[in-house]
Amino acid sequence: MLVDEGLLVQVRGSGTFVAEPGISHPAGVRPLSFADSLRAQGKVFETRVIEKRVEEASASVAGELGVSPGELVMFMRRVRTVEGSPIMCQESWLNLGECPGLFDIDYTSESLFNAVQKCSGRKITTSHMRYSARTAGREYASLLECGEAAALLLLEQHISLEDGAVIEWTDTWFNPGQTVEGTAVQPA
């Protein structure tokens, strides 16, 4: 159970060890890409694109992105690893109408935030976030190399450009041992 929670690490042939502190991700007053966060912490990471496709927006996706059902949107699933271990899985729906050329980017070397700003010609300014705890289940346990019963932190985000256009709706599943840090200031 402690391994599933990310507190202990088992190394085949060597034993069980106390896990290093998890990677920290900022939560603050402005959106920050996880790629930028990892770079700022001096972490060398790899991004693996599991799936990327363009399709017509379902009613639910259209509602989340503020587009009409049937408009072309992009879906992308990525897994980020640090030192060969997966730390997060991101599933993003993207508004292609606001961001032509987004599908053609190589996301193994370019961050999604940078690509959005380049393709749209506008800055990302707002992120509405909701956090919840979820059990990994078979699919995410496989992607994040953890137990199916592991408690994962799920971050749902709606990311908007400077003119208010919603560009992205993303679920980020954090492997056990990750933390999200932020500072809140009480208004005067």
N, C-alpha and C positions, 0 to 999 in steps of 0.2 A: 504494500500500500504506500509506503514512503517513497519507493521508486516511482510509482504512478503519480505521486504528488510533486515529484521533482526535487525532493529533499535528499535523496540518496541516488547514487549512480552505480550500476553494476557493470564491471568490466570483465568480460569473459576471460577466465584463466588467471585473473589478478585479484578479484574480490569485490567487495561493496564499499563505496567511499561516500563521504559527505559531499554533496553537490556544491560546486562553486556558486556564488550568488548569481542569480539570473541577470539577463540583460535588461536594462532599464529603458523605458520609452517615455518621452515627455507628454504631458497633457497640460496644455496651458491656454493662453489667450489667443494664440494664432495656430493655424494648421502647420504641421511639420511632417514631412515625409519620413517614413520609417528608414528609408535608405539614408537620408541626411542624418537621422538620429544615430544610426549604427556607425556612420563615418565619423561623427563628432565624438563617439566613444572609442574611436580607434579600432573598431571591429572590422575585420576582413570578412565579407559575406559574399554569398553566391545567390543569385536568383534563378530559379528554374521555372520556366513557363510550362505548366501542365496542360493547359487548354486555352485556346484563344479562338473566338469565332464571332462572326457578324450574323445577326438574325433580327427578325421583326420583334419589336417590343411587345411582350404580353401586357395585359391590362395592369397587372401588379407592378411590373417593371416600369411601364409608362407612368404610372401614378407616382412612383418613387423618384423618377427622373424629371417629371414635369413635361413629358412629351406625349404625343398622341399614340394610342395603340397602333401597332403596325410600322411605326417609324423604325429605321435601322439603328440598332444599338450594338455595342460590342460587349461580350462577356470574356473575362480573363481570370484564370485561376493560376496563382503563383505560389511557390514555396520558397522561403528564404532560409538559408542555412548559414551557420557560423561554425567554423572548425569542423565542418562535415555533419553537424547535427542540425536538424530542422528546428527553427525557433518560431515560425509563424506560417500560416497559410492564409492568403488573401484571395477573396472572390469578389471581383469588381464588375459592375454593370456601368457602362460609359455611354454618354450622350454624344454620338458621332455627329449630329447636326451642329453642335457647338464646337466641334473639334475635328475638322477634316484632316485626314492623314494619320490619325491616331493608330489605326490598325497596322500600319506599315512599319512601326517602330520596333526595334529589337530591345525587348524589355529585360534581356539578360544583362545588358550593359547600360541601359538608360532607365532612370526612375520614372514612374508614371507621372508624378508631380511635374517634373521637368518637361516631359513629353506633352502634357496637357497645356502647359504655359507656352511652349513653342508652337504647337499646332493651333491653339486658339488665339494667340496673340494677346492674351489677357492673363492677369495674375489670379492665382487661387487665394481667396481671402477668408473664407468661412468654412468651418466644419462643425456640423451638429453631430454630437457623439452620444451613444448609449452603450453602457457596459452591462454585461450579464455573465453569469457563470453557467456553463453547460458541460454535460458529460461528452467526452470525445466521440463515443460510438465507433463503429467499425471503419467508416470512411476516413474520419479525421485522425483516428488512431494510426491508420496505415500511413497517411500523409505526414504526420508529425512524429511517427515512431514512438508512440506512447501506448499505455494500456487503454482498452476500450472504456474503462470506468474512470479514467483520469479526468479531473476537473480542469477544464480549459476556460480561460478568460476570452469572451467574445466581445469584440468592439464593432458596433454597427455605426457607419459614418455616412453622412450626406455632405458632399463637398461641393462648394459653389465658387464661381468666378466672381470677379470684382463687380460685375453688373447684375449679380444675383442669379445668373443661370446655374442650375444644378448640373454639374458635369459628371459626378460619380456617386454611386451608391455601393458601398463596400462592406463586406463582413471580413474582419481579421480575427483569425483563431490563433491565440497565443499558446504555445506549448507550456506545460507546467514549469514554474521557475521564473517566468517573466514578470516584470512589474511595470506599472504605469504610474509615473510620478507627475505631480503638478502643484502649483501654488495658487491658492485662492485668496483674494483680498476682499475684505469686508468693505462695502462702500461707506463713505463718510457720512 
